[in-house]
Amino acid sequence: LMMATLRSGHIWTAHNIAVTSSGVGDVTGDRDGSRWYEIDVSGGTPALVQSGTLFDPAASNPTFYWKIVFVLLGGLNVTYFLVTGAAGFIGYHTVSRLCGAGADVVGVDNFDPYYDPSLKRARLAAIRAKNFQFLECDVRDRDRTLALSRSIRPHTIVHLAAQAGVRYSVDHPQRYIDTNVTGFLNVLDAARECGAKQLIYASSSSVYGATMGEACAERANTSRPLSMYAATKKMNESMAHVYSHLHGLATTGLRLFTVYGPWGRPDMAMFIFASAIVAGQPIKLFNHGKMRRDFTYVDDVVEAIVRLIDRIPRSNPSWPS
């Protein structure tokens, strides 16, 4: 039974059952769970007040619309934050920090098998905050992504869902286009349509490409990416700029340098090295080990994200100067 109290004597539910002081009453004949209902139970006998379409059950996993309360949020003045990739490494830490600060958070993820989904589910299981709700959703699914954003109308969208991995992109370029480009377009439209105050999204230090040996700065040349992953992240920045220019959508992209920390991805160097050490195996080095790399602790990344929430960017006509 899925329901939420809206006002005294009225309940909202995604099914045809209403709970009253005198028991349980059947008020409609529709049992497919694809509609919502407002029911007046103040008089003891259930009375249907209004109803509407929720989501198309044929196109959605039932877990996608199990929380009918999202349909009502626009009328309850609840400020929500939507975090995509919530079961991912950075997503998990972002959700935990926001919930710990008292924010109401909705997280989505599709449990992509790029690495073991059980790690992603374990991260989610570690989030026990009552102000967090999770929905399984793939940002590549345009209809579902837009429907979700319209329902909860988040204040800020933190977009962390992406197909990660520089080396993996060499042999699987289409996956990066589908998730990092098409999926990002869907999130941009979702942010625009729901009236989000801003979109904060993860770009990557990989966009510096062939200029990486030079000083990395926001105004550095990023026209020479060296991987499909980097190219899609550069495209994200260009797409965000277009939506900011055409639609006034406030967007902030973060060029993250290799992030590490608890609950990290098993394909990252820190965990590969640690696993090899524990197993007593040699560590595989590339470029004959002749390299240096900056790493960023995950809490520092999350701190940046949280601080940016209250720093909504404004148009800068002088960019670039």
Residue pairs with C-beta under 8 A, 6 or more apart in sequence:
1 13
1 15
1 17
1 19
2 13
2 14
2 15
2 66
2 67
2 68
3 11
3 12
3 13
3 14
3 19
3 68
4 11
4 12
4 13
4 68
4 69
4 72
5 11
5 12
6 12
6 38
6 72
6 75
6 76
8 42
9 40
9 41
9 42
10 38
10 39
10 40
10 41
10 42
10 49
11 18
11 19
11 38
11 39
11 41
12 36
12 37
12 38
12 39
12 68
12 69
12 71
12 72
13 36
13 37
13 39
13 68
14 33
14 35
14 36
14 37
14 54
14 65
14 66
14 68
15 31
15 33
15 37
16 26
16 27
16 28
16 29
16 30
16 31
16 37
17 24
17 25
17 26
17 27
18 24
18 25
18 27
18 37
18 39
18 41
18 46
19 41
20 41
20 44
20 45
20 46
21 41
21 44
22 44
22 45
25 41
25 45
25 46
27 37
27 39
27 46
27 47
27 48
28 37
28 48
28 51
32 57
33 54
33 57
33 62
33 65
34 53
34 54
34 55
34 56
34 57
34 65
35 51
35 52
35 53
35 54
36 51
36 52
36 53
36 54
36 68
36 71
37 48
37 50
37 51
38 48
38 49
38 50
38 51
39 46
39 47
39 48
39 49
40 46
40 47
40 48
40 49
41 47
52 71
54 65
54 68
54 71
55 64
55 65
55 144
55 147
56 143
59 141
59 143
59 144
60 144
61 136
63 135
63 136
64 135
64 136
64 137
64 144
64 148
66 135
67 133
67 135
70 106
70 133
70 148
70 151
70 152
71 151
73 80
73 151
73 152
73 153
74 153
78 104
79 103
79 104
79 155
80 104
80 105
80 106
80 152
80 153
80 154
80 155
81 98
81 103
81 104
81 105
81 106
81 154
81 155
81 156
81 157
81 158
81 309
82 105
82 106
82 107
82 108
82 148
82 149
82 152
82 154
82 156
82 157
82 158
82 196
83 91
83 94
83 95
83 98
83 105
83 106
83 107
83 108
83 157
83 158
83 160
84 91
84 107
84 108
84 109
84 139
84 157
84 158
84 159
84 160
84 161
84 187
85 91
85 108
85 109
85 159
85 160
85 161
85 162
86 92
86 94
86 95
86 107
86 108
86 109
86 124
86 134
86 160
87 107
87 109
87 111
87 120
87 121
87 123
87 124
87 134
88 109
88 120
88 123
88 160
88 161
88 265
89 123
89 259
89 261
89 263
89 264
89 265
89 298
90 160
90 202
90 256
90 259
90 298
90 301
90 302
91 107
91 109
91 158
91 160
91 161
92 123
92 124
92 126
92 127
92 263
93 261
93 263
93 298
93 299
93 301
93 302
94 158
94 160
94 302
94 305
95 105
95 107
95 127
95 132
96 126
96 127
96 129
97 302
97 305
97 306
98 105
98 306
99 105
99 127
99 129
99 131
99 132
100 129
101 306
102 131
103 131
104 131
105 129
105 131
105 132
105 133
106 132
106 133
106 134
106 135
106 148
106 152
106 154
107 124
107 132
107 133
107 134
107 135
108 134
108 135
108 136
108 137
108 139
108 148
108 161
109 120
109 124
109 134
109 136
109 137
109 161
110 136
110 137
110 138
110 139
110 140
110 161
111 117
111 120
111 121
111 136
112 163
112 179
114 163
114 164
114 165
114 168
114 267
115 265
115 266
115 267
116 266
119 263
119 266
123 263
124 134
126 263
127 134
135 148
137 144
137 145
137 148
138 144
138 145
138 183
139 145
139 159
139 161
139 179
139 183
139 184
139 186
139 187
140 178
140 179
140 182
140 183
140 186
141 186
142 186
142 189
145 186
145 187
145 190
146 186
146 189
146 190
146 193
148 190
149 157
149 190
149 191
149 193
149 194
149 196
150 193
150 194
152 194
153 194
153 195
153 196
154 194
154 196
155 196
155 197
156 196
156 197
156 198
156 199
156 200
156 309
157 187
157 190
157 191
157 196
157 198
157 199
157 200
158 200
158 201
158 305
159 184
159 187
159 199
159 200
159 201
159 202
160 201
160 202
161 179
161 183
161 187
162 179
162 180
162 183
162 202
163 169
163 172
163 175
163 176
163 178
163 179
163 180
163 229
163 232
164 229
164 265
164 267
165 229
165 267
166 206
166 227
166 229
166 230
167 227
168 229
168 267
169 175
169 176
169 227
169 228
169 229
169 232
170 227
170 228
173 228
176 228
176 229
176 231
176 232
177 228
177 232
180 229
180 232
180 233
180 235
180 236
181 232
181 235
181 236
181 239
184 201
184 235
184 236
184 239
185 239
187 199
187 201
188 199
188 239
188 240
188 243
188 249
190 196
191 198
191 199
191 243
191 249
192 243
192 247
192 249
196 249
197 250
197 312
198 249
198 250
198 251
198 252
198 309
198 312
198 313
199 240
199 249
199 250
199 251
199 252
200 251
200 252
200 253
200 254
200 305
200 308
200 309
201 236
201 240
201 251
201 252
201 253
201 254
202 253
202 254
202 256
203 233
203 234
203 236
203 237
203 253
203 254
203 255
203 256
204 229
204 230
204 233
204 255
204 256
205 212
205 216
205 255
205 256
205 257
205 258
206 225
206 226
206 227
206 229
206 230
206 233
207 222
207 225
207 230
207 233
207 234
207 237
207 255
208 214
208 216
208 220
208 222
208 255
209 222
209 224
209 225
209 226
209 230
210 224
210 226
211 220
211 221
211 222
211 224
214 220
216 255
218 255
219 320
222 234
222 237
225 231
225 233
225 234
236 253
237 253
240 249
240 251
240 253
241 251
243 249
243 251
244 250
244 251
244 313
244 315
250 312
250 313
250 314
251 313
252 308
252 311
252 313
254 301
254 304
254 305
254 308
256 296
256 301
257 294
257 295
257 296
258 268
258 269
258 293
258 294
258 295
258 296
259 295
259 296
259 297
259 298
259 301
260 268
260 270
260 295
260 296
260 297
260 298
261 297
261 298
261 299
262 298
264 270
264 271
264 298
265 271
266 272
266 275
269 293
270 295
272 283
272 284
273 283
276 282
276 283
276 284
277 283
